[in-house]
Amino acid sequence: MNGKKKPGLRRFQPLKRAVHVPVWADLGIRLSAALALIFLVILIHYWDRDGLVDAHDGHVSFLDVVYFTMISITTTGFGDIAPISDRSRLVEAAIVTPIRFAVIFIFIGTAYNFIIKRSWEKFRMSRIQQQLSGHLVVLGFGVSGSEAVNELIERGTDPSTIVVMDSSAQRLQLAEDLGCNVMCADAGRDESLMAVRIDKASAVLVSAGRDDTSILIVLTVRHLAPNVPISVVVRAEDNEILARQAGADNVINPVHFTGLLLAGSAQGAHVSDYLADLASISGRVQLVERPVMAEEVGQGLKDLASGGLGLRVYRDGIAFGYWEDEAKKLQTGDVVVEILPTDEGKNGNGKATTP
């Protein structure tokens, strides 16, 4: 934006787990544990120094104990200092050796977590980034974003095709547990969106929690991906127009939907239930939007090949209801909105019941 040269693609910054302490603190805890164990071995060796022999001068000083502990812990063993009494050998076998293994495991685990694993994750995520195409990008994983992702997965969307971006490590951990690709970043920055190949996405869902932030993100996405469909959640009615002007194709106001459910419940006991049923894959029926099939061209909206109940047809961006003349003869390029039964809405013979 602002006429500046676009930066190159950046690698993912994936989260593997919900980290409750900073990386430097995690490393400090590991090193402190290793040093504490080493100090414990020094105390044990100093307490049992009479059972050790120094081949150099025959006297084991505190410095000799520290030296012997370090070469013992690291399994170097030059042989110049060695245990000679039965008690010293028992101490080495029963106490020092387990501590030695613990220290080694701490260092190996630290090397794996902070070097090997992170390098592998960067390589793996870089490979995923290079292959991203036709994926779904979810910007914001709060209440609305998480519900949307869960619903998409229930509808059969492969979680590996979903990329979730948020600034909260805890929320991203939940998304990663679902099998999604995650990135901890500011969704309002060009470089963050370019890192997830926003221009190659099949759709973008924006739910930042604040209307002004969501609209800014929509502006940024539309700048980088002029042709990608964008859906955004806004809560203030005045911001719906701004969101559309920013480039959103679909603007969802949860307050309005809640009002529809309330109004429906006032008009009948089952109207609100049916509206909620339509909105979720877990109900008996579902709303489906799809392109018209080749075999449906020339047919009416009431005679869909899928067996669904046709409600609307979109032609050149204009909506026509099933009762209008334009819906009596479908054309190539039309988009159909229909009601289909889910598995819950089918009987034991696999035949659809009435939607």
N, C-alpha and C positions, 0 to 999 in steps of 0.2 A: 504494500500500500504506500501512499505518499510518494509515489514515483521512484522509490528506491529499488535497486537491483535485488531480485528475489534470491535469498540464500539457497544453497544446495540442500538436497535432502538430508535430514538428520536421522541418526539411528534412534530406535526406540530406547526409552529409559524404563525398562520393565520393572515391576515389583514382583518379587517372588513370594513374599509373605508380609504380614502386617508387622512392621518393625516398631516396637514400643520404645526403643532407645536409639539414639543416633549411631551411625556406623562406627565413629571413633570411640564411643562409649562401649559398644559391643566388643570392639577390638581390645579396649582397655581392660574389660572384665576378663577376657580370655587370658591376656598376658599376666594380669594380677593373680589369677588362679594358678598359672604355671609357676610364677615366681614364689607364690606361697608354698607350693609343694616342694620346690627346690630348697627353700629356706627350712622347711620341715626336715628334709633329708640331711641338710647341714647340721641341724641340731642333733639328729639321731647319730650321725657319724661322730660328732664331737663328744657326745655322751659315751659312745662306745669306742673312743679313739685308742684305748688300751689294747683293743683287739686288732688294731691295724699296725702294719709295719712299713716303714719307709726304707727302701733299699739304698737310698742315698746317704742318710746320716743316722738312721735308726730312730729318729725322733719325729713324732707326728704333731706338728703345730696346728693352730687354727687355720693358717693359710694353707697348710697341707690338706686339711679337712675340706676346705672350700674347693681346692684343686681336685681332690679325689671325688668329691660330689659331682662336679661338673663333668669330669671324664666318665664317671659312672652313669650319670643321667643320660648323657649323649652316647653311651655304649662305645666310647672310644677305647678305653682300657690300654694304657701303656705298660702296665705291670710293675711300675716303680713303687706304687703303694697298693697293698693287698690285705684282705682280711686273713688273719691266721688262727684266731680262736674259733671254737665251735659256736659261741654266742654271736660273734660278728658274722660268721657265715649264715647263721640262721636269720639274723636281722636283714642281711642282704637278700636272702631268698624270700622271706615271708613279708617283709615290710618295704624295703627299698625297691625291689623289682616291680611290685604292683604300682608303686608311685611313679617309677620310671615309665611304665606303659601309659599311665594316665597323662603324664607330661607329653609324651610322644603323640598321643591321640589329640591332645589339645592343639599342639603345633600343626599336626596334619589336618585337623578339622579347620583350623584358622586358615591355613594355606588353601584348602579346598573352597571354603566359603568366600574368601576375599580375593582369590586369584583365579583358580581353575573354574569354579562355578560361574563367577561373574563374567569371565572371558567367554565361556561357553554360551551363557545367556545372551551376551551382546552379539555373538556370532549367529546364534539361532534366531534372535529377533531381527537381525539385519537381513537374514535370508527370508524371513516372513515378510518383512517390509518390501523387499524387492519383488515379491510375488503377489502383493496385495492388488486385487482387482475385483470389482463387483462386490466388495465387502460393505458391511453396514457400520457406520460410525455413530456412536452414541456419545454426545458431549454433555457430561453431567450425569452422575450416578446417584442422585438423591432419591426421594420417594418416587417421583414420576419416572425417572430414568431406569431405576431398578425394576419397577413394575413392568415397564415396556420391554426390557430385556428378558425378564422371566416369561412374559406372554409370548414373545417371539420364539423363545426356545420351546415352549409348550406347543406352539404352532408348527414346529418342525425345523426351525432355523438352526443350522449347525453353529454352536457357540464359537467355533474356531474362525468363523467368517464375521464375527462381531468384534469391533475394536472400541473399547471404552476409554474415554479420557476424562480425568478428574484430578483435582489437586489434593484430594484426601486419600491417604494411604489406607485407612480403615475401609473406606467405601470401595476402593480398588481391589482390596483383598477379597471382598465379597464377589466382585465381578470375576476375579481370577478363579475363585472356587467354582464358579459356574462353567469355566472352560473358555472364557473370553480372553482375547488379547487386551492388555491394559497398558496405559501410558500415563505417568504422573506428569502433568504439564498444564499450562494455561491455555485453554481452548481459544482464547481471543488473540493469540499470536500467530502470525503467518507461519513461522518456522515449525511450530507444534503441529499445525494442520497439514503442512507439507510433509512432515515426517510420517503421517499415516496415509499419505497419497489421497488426500481428500478429493482430488479431481477424478480419481478412478473409482470412487465409492458408488454403490448402487443407490444409497439414500443416506441422509444425515438427520439424526434426531437430536434436538437441542433442548435441554432442560437444565439450565444453570441455577435455578432457584430464585433469581432476581430478574425481573423483566428487562431492566436496562442492560444487564450483562448478557442475557439471552439475545437481545436485539443486536448488540455489538458483535456477538459471535456469528449471528446470521449474516451480518454485513461482511465479516471477514471470510466466511465460507463462500458466500456468493461471489466475492471478488476472486477467490482462488478456483472456484468450481462453478462456472456459469450455468452448467446444464444439469447439475446434480439436484434431485428433489430434496427439499429441506422442510422438515416439520419442526415446529417450535411450540413450547408451552409458555403461555403468558397468562397472568392472573387479573390484570386490569383491563377493562374493556377498551379504554382509550389507547392502550398499547397494541391492540390487535391490528389497527390500520398501520401503525409504525412498523410492526413486524412484517406485514405484507410489503410495505414500501422498501424494507430492507432486503427483501428477496425471498421471504419464506413462501413456499407453495401451500403449506397447510399450517394454520394457526389454531391451536387447541387451547380452549379456556376451560380448565377443570371446574371453575365456578359455574359456568353455563351448563356443563353436563350434569353437575349436581342439581342444579335448578330443574333440568329436564326430568331427572329421576323423581324429585320431590313433586313436581307438577303431575307426573304420571301416576304417582301413588295417590294423589288426591282424586284423580279421575277414575281410578279403578285399582283393585287390589293386586292385579297381575301385570299392569302396564309397565311399572318400573322394573319388575322382575324380568320381563321380556327384553327391555332395553339393556339391562345389565347382561342378560344372556347373550345378546347380539355382540356385545363388546368383548366378550371373553371366549377363548377357545375351550374353556372348561365347561361351558354350558352345552345345551342340546343343539343349538344352532349357531351359525357364525356368518358374519358379513364377509364377502370375498369380492375384491376388485381385480379384474383381469382383462387382457385384450380379448377381443372377439375371436373365436376359432374360425378356421377357414370354412368348416362345414356349416357354420351358423350364419354366414353371409347370405343375405337375402331372406333369412327367417326372421320371425318376430321375437321380441324380448321375452315373450311368454313360452317360447319353444326352444329353450337353451339345450344344447347337447349334453351339458353336465347334469341335467335333471333338476337344477336349482331353480329357485323362484326369482326371476329377474325383477329388479326394482327400478334401476336407472340405466341409461346409456349416455355416455359422454362423447360428444362429437365436436371436434374442433374447440374443445374447452367449454362447450355449452351442455348443460344437463337437460335430459328429457325423461319424463316419467313413463312408466309402462302404459299409461292410458293415452299418451300422445301419439299422433300419427307417425312422428319420426322414429318411434320405438317399434313400429310394426314391420320395419325392414332394416335389418342391421347391415352396416357397411364395413368394408375393410378399414382398419384403423380405429374403429370404435372401441371404447372401454366400457365394460359391463360391470355393474354392481349387482350382485345376487346374494340370496340367502341359501346356504347349504347346511344340511344336518351334520353334526359332528358324530364321533363314535358313540357318544352318550345318547344321541338322538336316533340311533338305529336300533332296530329290534334284533332279536337273537338270530334271525335269518340273514342279517346284513342288509336288509332293505330299509330304505329311508322312511321314516314316519313323516307326517305332515309338519312342515316347518311352522 
